[in-house]
Amino acid sequence: MQLRKALAMGVMVLFWGGMAAAAQAAPAQPAQQASAASQADERDWWKNAVIYEIYPRSFQDTNGDGVGDLQGITRRLDYLKDLGVDAIWLTPIYPSPQIDFGYDISDYKAIDPRYGTLADFDLLVSQARKRHIRVIMDMVMNHTSDKHKWFLQSRSSRENPYRDWYVWHDGKKQTAEGKPAPPNNWQSYFGHSAWQWDENTRQYYYHKFYIQQPDLNWENPKVHEAFKDVIDFWMKRGVAGFRFDAITTLFEDPKLTDEGIVKDKAGKPVINAYGDPKLDDTKTNNLPGVHPVMREMRAAMDAFNSDAFPGTRVLIGETYLTNIGDLAKQYGSAEKPEFHLPMDTQLGFINKLDVAEFRVKLSDVETRIGGNTPLLVFDNHDNPRLDARYGDGAHDVDIERVLATVLFASRGTALFYYGDEIGMKTTPPTRKQDVKDPIGITGWPKEKGRDGERTPMQWDVRPGAGFTTGTPWLPIPESSKQANVEVEKSNANSIFAWYQRLIRLKKVNPAFAMGDNTMLDTSNTHVLSWERKTPGQPAVVISVNFTAGPQTVNLSGGGLSGKVRTLLKTPGAADPATPGSIPLGAFGVFIGQVE
C-alpha cells in the first residue's frame, strides 16, 4: 500500500511515439514522509519490478575469447538502465566443469575464471547499484558438480563424513554385467536412468539431471547449514536475492517407489525424445519437504541486514507446477513465508495463443494466490524462444508485442530473457556435430538441445554482432542483421521501442503499476481484454487481439463509460471514440486510460 501511494505521488509521463501527455507533479512533501516513502520503495521494490535474465556466456564478451563475461555485463548496464530494468538475474557464474554450462557447480564461493574474478563481480554490483539496478544470483541447491569437494569426499568411501551429503543406495538384483540393477525406475530429466553406479564404493548415487550432477541429500541438516553459509557469503557482497534452480526436485520418495509410466489413449507407454518411457514424476518432484527448507532459507535471508545494501532480498523460485494451488503453496504463509516470487510458468508456457486459456490463467494468478505478488515469465534459457513457441512465421514480431503486453500490463513482477526485447529468434543446430548442449547430443534428432535459445546477444551489424571480436561460442544467426539493438533503437515501431514504452508505463502510471486486474468481455474468443484499477486513480484498459484478422472489441458491457485516452497502441490502430468500440488490427494492441 505504501508503494502504491509513493507511485501516485510520482511524476507521470505517458507517451506513444512522439506524443506526450501532460505531466502531473506532486506537491512537496515533508522530509519525514519522503524518507518513509523511500524506505517503502526499498522494501517493496520487487512488487512491480522488471527483471532481466542474463545468460552470461552469451551477453557480452570483452576479451575476444568468444564467451561473455562479467566485465561485459558491466559495460552494458547503461543499456539496461535505458530499457528500464530494475534487476538482473545471472545464470550461474561459479566455477564449473561446464557440463551443464554452469549448473554443475564445483565451488559456490568463487567466480569461474571464464567470467572473471570476485573483483569483477563486486564492480558489477556497485556499478549496477549506481544505476538503481540490483543483481540476483542463481542458487543451485538440488545438486552439485561431481567435481565439487563435497562429492569427491562423499564417493571416496562409505565411511567418509560427507557420504550422507548425497543420495546413495544399494542396487537391486545382480545383472549379467556383474553389478546390481538400479534401485528403481527413476529417470534423469536429461535421459535414461537417474542412478549411476560407483564401482569404488559399490553403490548407486542419484542424479535428477546429468550423471555429473549428483543430487544433494536434503535430509541431512549439514547440507542446510552449508547453503545458508553460501547465501550469507553472497548477500555480504551485495546481491539482491537469489533465483532457486530446480527447487521442487530437492526431495525424493524415501521408500524409492517406482514412478508410474505415462500412457497414451490406447494404453501404450509414451516414449520420450531419449527413447525412454515417460514417467509421471510423482516420486521425485514437488514433495512436501521443499516447503520447510524454503521457510528456513527465507528466515535466514530476512534476518540479514546491511546498511551498505538496504532493501528486501528476494527469493525467486523455478517452479514448473501443474496447477494454481501448488503455486500458491510456494509463497508460504504470513507466519511462515517461503518464496517472494515463485515463477508462474502456467501462463507463459501455454505455448499457443488461446484467449480462453490466457484469461483463466491470468484470473487464477490474480485471485488464487492469497493476495501475493505474481511473477509472470514467458521465456528463459531452457526453452525455445517466443518465435518458436508462439510465432506463426508471418507475424512473429506482432505476436511478440502481444506477449510483451500481457507480461508488462498485468499486475505483478515481470521477468524476461535477454534478446526478447529485440525479437531474437530460436536458431537450433542443423547437424548433430554442431551441438554443444549434451541433451541435444543424447536426444538428437528429436531433442536438439538448448543451443538455439542461447545464441549471443545481437548488439549491432558488425561481424560478431557486437558480442565478440573473436569466434562466438555459439554461431550468430543471419537474423541478427535485422534484429539487433543498433537497428531497433533507431526505429520507433520496433519491438525494442514497444518493450521500452510498456516498461515506462509500468513504472509511472499508478493503475498500470499496482492496480488490480479484472477481466473484461469474458465471452470473447478472439480478443483478451482487462482493466487495471487502483483507488483514487484513473483506470486503464488493455485489449489484445490474438488473431491474424482485424477485430473490434466492445467493452460497454463491462461497465466502462466516458472517453478513453490512448496511452499506447500498435502501429496503424485507430483511437476509439468510446471504450465501447476498440478497433484492432492483426495481433493488435490497445492500451488506454479511462477519463
N, C-alpha and C positions, 0 to 999 in steps of 0.2 A: 504493500500500500504506500509506503514512504517513497519507493522508487516511482510509483505512478504519479505521486504529487510532484516529485522532482522533475519528471518528464514534462508535466503540464506547465511547469514554471519556465521551461527552456524556450529557446528561440525556434520557431518553426519556419523552415524554408522548403517549400514544396515546389517541384518543377517537373515539366515534361519538355524535352528539347531545350529550347532557349526561353521557354515561358516560365516565369516565376510568380508565385502567389505572394500576397502581402505578408511580411514578417510580423510576428506578434511578440513583442519584447515584454518580459515580466518586470514588474516594479521591483525596485531594490529591496532586498530582504535584510533583516538584522544579521550580523556576523554569526551569532549563535545558531540561527536557523540554517544559514548557509553551511556551517560546519556539520550540522546534523544531517543535512541533505547529502553532503559529501560522504559522510560515513555510511549512510544508507546505500549510496551508489557503490562504494567499495564492497559492502557486504552483499548486495544483491546484483552485482554486475552480470552474473551469469544468466539471469532470468529472461533477458531479452537479447542475449549475446549472439554474435555471428562468429562461428568457429570455423577455421580453415585447416583442413588436413593437408599436411605436407609429407610426401614420401621423400625423405632427404636424398636418397640416391639419384632422384630424378628432378630435383628442383633447380639447383644452380651449382655448377662446377667452377671453382676458381683456380685450380692448379693444373688443369689440362689433362687429368687422368681419365676423364670420361664419366666420373662418378661425382654426384653432388656432394656438398659438404656444408658444414656449419657456417663458415665464412660467406658462402653463397647465400644462405638464408638471411644472414645479417645484411648483406648487400641489397637484398630485395625488400627490406622492411618498409621503405617509403612507398613502394608499390602496394603493399598490403594495407598500409595506413590509408592510402588514396582510395583503395577499394572499399574500405570501411570495416575491416576485420578487427574484432576485439581480442581474439586469442588464436594461437596456432597450436595444433596438436601435431607433434612429431612422432612418426612411427619409429621403432627402436633405433637408437644411435649408440647403444652399448657395444663393447667388444663382443664379437661373434664370429664363428666359422662361416657364417653367411649361407648355411644350407637352406634356411628359410628366410634369407635376406634380412637378418636381424632379429627375427622372432625366436631364434635359438641363441640364448644369451649365455655367455661364458663368464661375465663379470658385471654385476649390477651397479657398481660404484665407479665406473670409468666411462670414457668415450672411445669408441672404435677409432683407431688411427686413420682409417679411410675418411672419416668425417672431420677429424681434427683433434682437439685437446679439451681438457676441462677449462682451460683459459678461454678457448674459443666459445665454449658453451656459456661461460659467465659473461662474456662480452655480448653474446646474443641476447641473453636475458636482460642485461642492463640497457642495451640499445632498444630492445623491444619495449621495455617499460617507459623509456623516454617518449615513445610514440603511443603510449596507452594500449600496448598490445601485450597480452600475457602469454606465457609459454606453458603448454601442457605436455607432460611426458607420457609415453606408453609404458604400462606396467604389466608384465607378463608373469603371472603367478601360477599358472597351471603347470608349467614345465620349464626346464632349463635346457641348455645345450648339454650333450653328453660329454663335452669338454669342460664343463664347469667343475670347479674344485670339489663342490659338494658331491657330484655324481662320481667323479673319479675316486673319491674316498668310498662312496657307497658301494661301488661294484668291486672294490679291491678284496673284500671278504665279507662273509655273513656276520662276522663279529665286529665289524667296523662301527664306530659310534654314529656314522652317517647312513648306515644301512637302512634305517626306517625313515629316512627323509624322502624316500622314493617308494613306489608301489611295486614290491617284489612278491612273486607267488610261485609255488611249485606247479609243475605241469600235471597233465593227466596221464593216461596210459602211454606206455612206450610205443614209439613209432619204428618203422623199418630202418630209419636212419640212426637209431640208437639213442634218441633223446625223447623226452616226454612231449606229448602234444600240448598246445597252448591251453591255459586254464579254462577258456570258454570261447564263444564265437565272436567276441567284440572285435570291431574293426577300427582301423585308423581312418580319420577323415580324408587322408591322402592315399588311401588304397591298401587293401589286404589286411592281414591280422594286426591287431593293436598290441600284440605281445611279441617281444624279442628275446630270443634265447641267449643267455650269457653262459658260455662254456666254463668260464673260470669258477663261478660260484654255483653252477648247475641249477639256476632258477631263471624264470622269465621276469622281465620288467615291462611295465605297461606304458604305452605311448599313444595318446589320443591323436597325435599328429605324426610327424616324421619319426623314423626309428631313432634319429639323432636328437629327439626332443623328449626325453623321459619325463613322465608325469611326477610331480611332487606329491608327497603324502600329507594331505591337509588334516589328517587325524593326529598328526604329530605337533604338539604345541611349540616345539623349537622352530618349525617352519614359520609359524605365525610370527614369532618374535624376530626372526631373521628379516621378514619382509617389512615389519614395522620399522626396523632399523634402516632398511633401504629407503623407504619412503621418507623417513626423517632426514636422511642424507641429502636427498634432492630438494626437500622443502627448505632446508637451510641455504640452499643455493638459489632460492627464489622462484621455484616453479609454482604455477598457479593451480596445479591439480594433476590428476592422472586419468588416463583412459585405460580401463582394466580389460585386457585382451582375454577372449575366450573364457570369460569369468564363470559362465554357467557350467563349465566342464570340470570344476575343481574336485568334485566328489564322484565316486562310483559305488555301485551296489556292493556292500561288503560281503554278501553271500555269493558274489560272482555269477549271478543268474544269467543265463543266455538271454540276449535280446531277441525280440520277435522279428521274423522275416516279413517284410512288406510284400504283399501280393497284389497282382492286378485283378481286374474284374473277372477274369477267367480262372482265378485262383492260382495262377502261376507266379513264382517269385519274380520280383522286379530286379533286373540286373543293372548295376550302376556302370559308370564310364570305365571303371577299373576291372570290370568283369566279375565283380563280387555281388552276391545277393544283397539287396538293400535292407538295412536293419532299422528298427523303429526308434532307436536312440534313447529308450526309456530308462536304461540302467546306467547310463554314463553321461547324462546331460540333465541340467535343471533339477538336481536333487536338493533336498531341504538344507543340507549343510552349508550351502553357499551363503545363506542369509546371516547366520551368526558371525561368519568370517567378515562379511562386509560391514556389519554393525561394529565389529572390533576395529576395522581399518578406518571407518568413519569417525569413531570416537578418538582414535589416535590423531587423525588429521584435524578434527575440530579443536582438540586441546593444544595444537601447535599455534604459537603466536610469534609474530616478528614485526617490530616497528619498521624495519627496513623494507618489508614486503607485506603491507597490510592487506586485508580483504579475505574473503572466503576462498579456501582451497576446495576445488570442485572435484567430485568423483563422477566419472562418466563410465558407463558400463556397456561393453559389447554384448548386447542381449538380443540374440535371434530367438524370439519366442513366438509361439503359435496363437496366443490369444491375449486379449487386453487384461484379463485377470492376472495372468502370470507377470505381465509387465508392471501392473500396479504394485505387486508384491515387492518388486525390486527397489521401490522407494523406501520401504520400511514404514515406520510409523513416527509420529511426533516424539514419542518417548524413546523409540529405538530406530533412529534413521539409518538408512543404508545409502544408496546412490542419490546424489542430487539429480543426475540426468542419465537414467538408463535409455539407451537408444531405442526409439520406436521404429524398428525395421519393418513392422507390419504394413505401414503405409508406403514407404519409399521403395519397397521391393515387391510391390504387386506386379510390376513389370508389364503392365498393359494399361492403356488409358480407358478406364472403366469408371464412369461418373458415379454410379450407384455404390461401387466398392470404395472409391475415394471418400464419398460422403459419409459412409458408415464408419470408416477408419478414422476420419477427422473428428466425427462426433464422439467416437469412443475415447480418443485421447483427450478430448475437451471435457468430457463428463464422467469418465470412469476411472480416473487415476487419483481420486481423492483430493482434487484441487492442486495437485503438484504441477510442476512446470514440464511440458512436453519437450523432448529433444527429437526433432524431425531430421531425417537423413535419407538421401536418395542415392548416394554414391559413395564408394570407397575403393581401397586398393585391392580388394579381394573379389570384385565383381566387374563384369564388363561395364564400360561407361554408359552414360544415358542414351547415346545414339543407338547402341546395340540392343538395349533392353526396352526402349520406348519408341525409338525413331521408326519412320516408315521409308527412309531413303530419299524422300522428296521434300519433307517438311521438318527435317531434323532440328534446325535452329528454332523454328516456330514452336515445336514441341518442347524444346529445352526452355523456352520462355515460359511456357505453361507450367512446367515442373518447378522452375525457379519461383514463380508466383505463388504456387501452393506452399513452397518451402518458407519463403520470407514473409508472406502475407498472412500466415497462420500464427496463432498465439504460441509463444514459447521460444526456445533456443533453436537456432538453425546451424546445422553442420554441413559443410560441403567440401568437395575434394578438389585439390589443385587442378587447374585446367578446365574445370566445369565452366568457369566464367568466360572462357574464350571458345567453348564448344569443341574441346579436344575430342577426337574420335578414337574408338577402340581399334587397335591395329595388331591383331594376333599374328604370330608367326605362320608362315605358309609351308614351312618344312620342319620336320622333327629335329634336324640337325641344328636349327637356329634357336631352339627352345632353351631358355635359361631356367625357368621355373621347374623344379623337379616333378611337380604334379602333372605338368604337361608332358614330360618325358614318360612318366608312368602311364598316363591315361591316353596318350596320343592314339588315334586322331579324334576320338570323341571328346576328350578333355585336352584342350590346347594350352592349359595353364593360364597364369595371370599376367604374363608379359604384356599383353595387349592393352591393359589399362594402366600400365606403369611406365609408359614411354616418357622421355624427358619433356619438361615444360617447354612450351614454344613461345619464346620471347620476341623473336624478330625473324627476318627473312634471310639472314646470313647462313652460311654453312654451319651446321651445329645448332641452328635455331636460337643462337644467343645463349644456349645452355652450356656449351663447352667449346674450347678451341681444339680439343683432341677428338678421339673417336668415342662417341657416346656408348655407354654400356648396353643400351638397347637402341635399335635404329629409330631415327626420327622420320615419321611418315611424310609423304608428299603433301598431305592436307595441311601441314604446318605453314605452307606458303600463303595460305589464306587465313587460317585460324592461328593467329599469334597476337601477342599483346600490342606490338607496334602498329599493326594494321587496324586492329579493333579499337584502340583508343582514339583513333582519328575518325571513327565512323559513329555518328550519333545514333544510328539504328542497329548497332552491333549487339550481340549477346552480352558483351562486356558492359556496354552502356546500360543495358537493362538490369544487370546484376547491381551495378553501382547505384542506380536510381531506386531500385527496390530496397537495398540496404539503407539508403538515405532515409526513405520513408519509414523504415522500421525503427530508425533512431530518433526521428524528430516529430513524427505525428503521434500524439498520445494514444489514440484509439488503435492505430496500427501497431504501436509498440506493446501495449499492455491490455488492450481491450479483449473481452471475451469473444469467442467465436459462436455464431448462430447460423446454422444452415438455412438458406432461403430456396424457394422454388424447388422443393424437395421431390417433386414428381418428374422433373426434367431429366431426361436420359442423355442429353447432348451437352448441356452446359452446367458446370458446377458453380454455384453462387453462395456467398456467405457474407455476413455482416460482422464487423468488428465494432464493439461498443464499450465505452468506459464512462462512468458517471461524470457529468459536467462538461463533456467534450463532444464535438460533432461525430456522428457515426461515419464509418467508412464501409462501402460495399465493394465487393470484388466479384466479377463474373469471368469465367474462363471457359472458352469453347474447346471441347475435347474432340472435335471432329474436323475433317478437311473441307467441310462445306460451310457457307455462311449461316449464322443463326441469329435470331432476335430473341432475347430473354425478356420476359415480363415479370417484374418484381412487385407489381402493385398489390398482389395478393399477400405479400409478406408484411403489409402494414407500413410500407415506406411511402412517404409523400413529400412534396416540395421538390426543389431543384437539386440536382447533383452536379457538383463542380468536379471536373476532370482533374485527377492527380497524376494518373499515368495510364497510357493506353498503347497498344501495339500500333505500328505504322499502318496508316490507311483507315483506322477506325474512326467512326463518327461520334461526336459528342451527343449524348442523349438530352432531349429536352426535359424529360422527367425520368425518375427511377423506374417507371413502369415499362419503359421500352429502351432496351440497350442493344444496339446492333453490333454484331461481332463478325469479323472475317474468319477465314480458316485458321483454326487454332489461335483465335484472337483473345485478347485480354483487355478488360476494362477495370480500372480502379477509380472510384470517385468518392467525394466527401458529401454527405447529405447536409443541406443547408436549410 
